[in-house]
Every structure is written in structure tokens, then in C-alpha cells.
Amino acid sequence: MGRNWYSASKHVLALAGAAVLVAVAPGTGSASQLIDRNARNVRLAVSPNSAALLTYQAGGKNRRVLVWGAVNARPPSPTRPQIAFKVDYSGGASARGRHIARRLRTSCRPYDGPALQWLITACRAPDGSYWAVQSWQRALPYYGLAPSAKQAAYELRLSHWKGQLPSLTIETDWAYGGRFDHLYGSFSYLGKPVHGFRATRFGIPLDTYGRNLYVDTFNSSYGPGWRRENSFLTHRPSGIFCYGFYPHGKRPSGKGQAYRATIVGPGVTPDISWQGPAPGPYEYEPGRDRARNAEQAQVGSGSTCRVN
């Protein structure tokens, strides 16, 4: 058996409109920062003073977006906001943007950092830090439903970091005597749990620290290929989570042949993904399930996860 999951997560993720060209505005993001949607022909240039210029095409137009002022992430704090890029959607046409853009280069050194899912382009800056551009479908509807055009958009997300990446660990087992597949794990950065402090009852973060894990299922009752199963918050203060693949209303269980999960990195660190096979037939491995239950009981003490 596995643990049940109680945190509400049936929120609707609304996509905002296309990015509006402005002069210089401080970034309000709190993660690998959302820059635009459905971008093509993306190019990245960086400078020695920790700035980057993204050029791409979106909405039938050529775009230039200049960003600077952030690297890595802060640990969760109830009093200080998470760090974020300053973003100039004019691409350096403003006075501040021109000053930042003067030292930009047309390219930076080849990327030699850790492997990243959803990667479009990345490089190593002159100061040894890394910049990366990722693109994935964050806002897909739950339980395998067909997405609208807005929900199916690929978000263009930019990150900047030095040192270690955030750590996403996930294990699979079963719930309710093997009736349902189940997963559990934790999300941390530099040894500190990643979590928020405030959220709606539907699991939408109300601060710059909360993180949702987006779970997909492969070749399930929803249909062939990858389909979005659900998303849910990491728990405070442990950064752990757990989820059972149960039926939801008229939707069947999303049990599949494999599962994957993606979570937006804290601060301006990259988005992190995991992928693995389903746990398989329960009847062959009850001992494995008991061991996983013991592990979950130990790490999940005081959380909203419970062993079933």
C-alpha cells in the first residue's frame, strides 16, 4: 500500500496573454522565469555582467528580451520574496537596458552542465555560471482531457545558476492493497526543502516560494502517449509530496505504463524532471510495498500524507 494525498490540487491554470512590450520592469516570477509562449528560433546571448538577451519569434513577431539581476534561489522565507530577474521586453531600448546590453556577446561558451529535460538552448557564461532556456506544456488540463489552444501552449522559461541543481526524488509503489499506483518523494535545493507558505484551497501558490509538481501518465486509460494527470503542491515545511492514481469523478484512474513529473525550480534555477516505469503488478512485490510504506511513514511524519 502507499500513502493517500489530501492537499487539494484541482486548480485551473489560466494562461495570461502574450507578453506586452514594456520598457524596464522588475520580474515578478519566482522560478525559472516565464518569458513567453510558443516561441521559435530561440537564441541566447550573455554578458560578463550576468545579463542575457533572448531573441526569438512568437505571435508572428520578432522578439528581443533582456534579463539580468538574478542567480540561484533563496531558501523559503515568510518575510522576503524569492529572487527574480529584471526583464526588459524592449530588448535593451530603454536607458537602463542600453547600459546592461553594452557588454552582451553574440554567444557564450558551450554548455557543459548537467542534463536538463525540455532544453532548448544553454551555455556557460564567462563567470562560470549557466544559463538555460527550457520549453514545456505546464498548463495542460488534468485527467487526460484534451487541451485548448491556450492550455497546450509551450512556455519559454529562462534560468541562471551556479553550483548544484535542485533535487527531485520520486519513488513508486501502490495504494489500497495494490488497487492503485502511487508515487511519493521530495523537492529540495542545497539541502533545504522547497515549499511555500500560502496557497488557495485549490493548490495555487499565493507567494513566490510555492511549487507544484506536474505529473504525466503514459499509455493510460486516457489514451496513447503522455497525458497530464494532475499537479499538486510540495508540503510545508518538509518539501515532500505523495499522490495516488485514483479515479476522479467520471474520469477513470490514470494508471499508466510509466510516469513523469516536472517541477519549476526555485528562484531562477532550472525546471527539474523525473521519469520512471509504473510499479508493476502488486502481487509480485508485497515486500517492496511494505518497505516503501516504512520509508514513507518515517519521512512523512507530521505531513498530510499517510500510509494506506
C-alpha positions in Angstrom: 0.0 0.0 0.0 1.0 3.6 -0.3 0.1 7.0 1.1 -3.0 9.0 0.3 -2.8 12.6 -0.8 -5.0 15.1 0.8 -3.8 18.5 -0.4 -6.3 19.9 -2.9 -4.9 20.4 -6.3 -7.7 20.7 -8.8 -7.0 24.2 -9.6 -7.3 25.7 -13.1 -4.1 27.1 -14.5 -5.0 30.1 -16.6 -2.6 31.3 -19.2 -2.1 35.1 -19.5 -2.0 36.8 -22.9 1.2 37.2 -24.9 3.9 39.3 -23.3 3.5 43.0 -23.7 6.5 45.1 -24.8 7.4 47.4 -22.0 10.4 49.4 -21.0 12.1 48.0 -17.9 10.1 46.2 -15.3 11.3 44.0 -12.4 10.5 40.4 -12.9 7.6 39.1 -10.8 8.3 35.5 -11.4 9.7 33.3 -8.7 11.3 30.4 -10.7 12.9 29.6 -13.9 11.3 32.7 -15.2 8.4 32.6 -17.7 9.4 34.8 -20.7 6.8 34.0 -23.4 4.8 31.2 -25.0 5.1 29.2 -28.3 8.5 30.7 -29.2 10.5 29.6 -32.2 14.1 30.1 -33.4 15.3 30.9 -29.8 18.8 32.3 -29.4 20.7 33.2 -26.3 23.5 35.7 -25.7 25.1 36.5 -22.4 27.4 39.1 -20.9 30.1 39.1 -18.2 27.9 41.2 -16.0 25.2 38.4 -15.6 22.8 39.6 -18.2 21.2 37.7 -21.1 19.4 38.6 -24.3 16.8 36.2 -25.7 15.8 36.6 -29.4 13.0 34.6 -30.8 9.8 34.6 -32.8 6.4 34.5 -31.2 2.9 35.6 -32.3 4.2 36.3 -35.7 6.7 38.9 -34.5 10.5 39.0 -33.8 11.1 39.5 -30.0 14.1 40.7 -28.1 14.0 40.3 -24.3 16.8 41.4 -22.0 17.1 40.0 -18.5 19.5 40.5 -15.6 19.8 40.7 -11.8 19.3 37.1 -10.5 21.1 33.8 -10.0 20.2 30.7 -8.0 17.5 30.9 -5.3 16.8 31.8 -1.7 15.6 29.2 0.8 11.9 29.7 1.7 11.3 32.7 3.8 7.9 34.1 5.1 9.2 37.7 5.1 11.5 38.0 2.0 10.3 37.4 -1.6 12.1 34.9 -3.8 14.6 36.4 -6.2 13.6 37.0 -9.8 15.0 38.5 -13.0 14.5 42.1 -14.0 13.1 41.9 -17.5 13.2 44.5 -20.3 10.8 43.4 -23.1 12.2 46.2 -25.4 15.4 44.2 -25.7 17.6 47.0 -24.4 16.0 50.0 -25.9 15.4 51.7 -22.5 18.2 53.7 -20.8 18.8 51.0 -18.2 18.6 48.3 -20.8 21.1 50.0 -23.1 23.6 50.2 -20.2 23.1 46.4 -19.4 23.2 45.4 -23.1 26.5 47.1 -23.9 28.5 44.1 -22.7 26.4 41.5 -24.3 28.1 38.9 -26.6 26.7 37.1 -29.5 27.3 33.8 -27.9 28.8 32.2 -24.8 30.8 29.0 -24.2 29.3 25.6 -25.0 27.1 24.2 -22.3 28.9 21.5 -20.2 26.5 21.4 -17.2 24.1 18.7 -16.1 21.5 17.2 -18.4 18.1 19.1 -18.4 14.7 18.0 -19.7 12.8 20.3 -22.1 16.1 22.1 -23.0 16.0 24.5 -26.0 19.5 26.1 -25.6 22.0 26.7 -22.8 25.5 27.9 -22.3 28.3 28.6 -19.8 28.8 32.3 -19.1 32.3 33.9 -18.7 31.8 33.9 -14.9 31.3 30.1 -14.9 27.5 30.3 -14.2 25.0 28.6 -16.5 22.0 30.0 -18.5 19.4 27.7 -19.9 16.2 28.0 -21.9 13.5 25.3 -21.4 10.1 24.9 -23.0 7.3 22.6 -21.9 3.5 22.5 -21.6 2.8 23.4 -17.9 -0.9 24.3 -18.2 -2.4 21.2 -19.7 -5.8 20.2 -18.2 -5.9 17.3 -15.7 -7.1 13.7 -16.0 -6.1 13.4 -19.7 -8.7 15.9 -21.0 -8.0 17.5 -24.4 -6.3 20.9 -24.1 -7.5 24.2 -25.6 -5.0 26.1 -27.7 -4.0 28.2 -24.7 -3.6 25.2 -22.4 -1.4 23.5 -25.0 1.0 26.4 -25.2 4.7 25.8 -24.7 6.1 28.1 -22.1 9.5 29.6 -22.7 11.4 29.6 -19.3 14.8 31.0 -18.6 17.1 30.1 -15.7 20.5 31.2 -14.3 22.5 29.3 -11.7 25.8 28.3 -10.3 26.6 25.1 -8.4 24.1 22.3 -7.7 20.7 21.9 -9.3 17.5 21.5 -7.2 17.0 17.8 -6.3 13.7 16.0 -7.1 13.4 12.4 -5.8 10.5 10.2 -6.5 9.6 6.6 -5.7 6.6 4.5 -6.8 4.6 1.9 -5.0 0.9 1.0 -4.5 -2.1 2.2 -2.6 -5.0 0.3 -1.0 -3.6 -3.2 -1.3 -2.3 -2.7 -4.8 -5.6 -1.3 -6.3 -3.9 1.9 -7.4 -0.4 3.1 -8.4 1.1 5.7 -6.1 4.2 7.9 -6.0 5.9 9.9 -3.3 9.0 12.0 -3.0 10.6 15.3 -2.1 11.9 18.5 -3.6 14.9 20.4 -2.2 17.6 22.9 -3.1 21.1 22.9 -1.5 19.8 20.6 1.2 16.8 22.8 2.1 13.2 21.7 1.4 11.4 23.8 -1.3 7.9 24.8 -0.2 5.6 27.8 0.0 3.7 29.4 2.9 0.4 30.4 1.5 -1.9 28.8 -1.2 -5.5 28.7 -2.2 -7.7 25.8 -1.3 -7.2 24.6 -4.9 -3.4 24.5 -4.5 -2.4 27.7 -6.3 0.6 29.3 -4.6 0.0 32.8 -3.1 3.6 33.5 -2.5 6.8 33.3 -4.6 8.0 30.1 -2.9 5.2 27.6 -3.5 5.9 24.9 -6.1 3.5 22.5 -7.9 4.6 19.1 -9.2 3.1 18.4 -12.7 2.6 14.6 -13.2 2.0 12.9 -16.6 1.0 9.3 -17.3 2.0 7.3 -20.4 -0.3 4.9 -22.3 -3.1 5.0 -19.7 -6.9 4.8 -19.9 -6.8 8.4 -21.1 -5.3 7.3 -24.4 -1.9 6.7 -26.0 1.2 8.7 -25.3 1.7 11.2 -22.5 -1.3 12.8 -20.8 -1.4 15.2 -17.9 -2.7 13.5 -14.7 -2.6 16.3 -12.1 -0.5 18.8 -10.2 -0.1 19.4 -6.5 2.0 21.4 -4.0 5.0 20.3 -2.2 4.3 20.2 1.6 5.4 22.7 4.2 7.9 22.5 5.9 9.3 19.2 4.5 9.1 19.7 0.7 7.6 16.2 0.4 4.6 15.1 -1.6 2.5 12.0 -2.4 -0.1 11.1 -5.0 -2.4 8.2 -5.8 -3.7 7.5 -9.3 -7.3 7.2 -8.3 -10.5 7.8 -10.4 -11.7 11.4 -10.3 -15.4 11.9 -10.8 -16.3 10.5 -14.2 -12.7 10.2 -15.2 -11.1 6.7 -14.7 -7.8 6.0 -12.9 -4.8 7.4 -14.8 -2.7 4.3 -14.2 -0.2 4.0 -17.0 2.8 2.2 -18.1 5.2 5.0 -17.0 5.1 8.3 -15.2 7.0 11.5 -15.4 6.9 14.7 -13.3 8.2 18.2 -13.8 8.6 21.0 -11.2 9.5 24.6 -11.7 12.8 25.4 -10.0 13.0 27.7 -7.0 14.3 31.2 -7.7 15.7 31.3 -11.2 17.1 27.7 -11.1 16.1 25.3 -13.9 12.9 23.2 -14.1 13.6 19.7 -13.0 12.0 16.4 -14.3 11.8 12.8 -13.3 10.6 9.8 -15.4 10.2 6.2 -14.4 8.1 3.0 -15.0 4.9 2.2 -13.2 5.5 -0.1 -10.1 4.1 -3.1 -11.9 1.8 -5.9 -10.6 1.4 -5.6 -6.8 1.1 -9.4 -6.2 4.7 -10.0 -7.1 6.2 -7.5 -4.7 4.3 -7.0 -1.4 7.6 -6.9 0.5 8.7 -4.0 -1.6 5.5 -2.2 -0.8 5.9 -2.8 3.0 9.5 -1.4 2.8 8.2 1.7 0.9 5.5 2.2 3.5 8.0 2.1 6.3 10.1 4.7 4.4 7.1 7.0 3.8 6.0 6.7 7.5 9.4 7.9 8.6 9.8 10.8 6.2 6.1 11.8 6.2 5.7 12.3 9.9 3.5 15.4 10.6 2.6 15.8 6.9 -0.7 15.5 5.1 0.5 12.2 3.6 -0.5 9.0 5.3 0.3 5.3 4.7 -2.6 3.3 3.3 
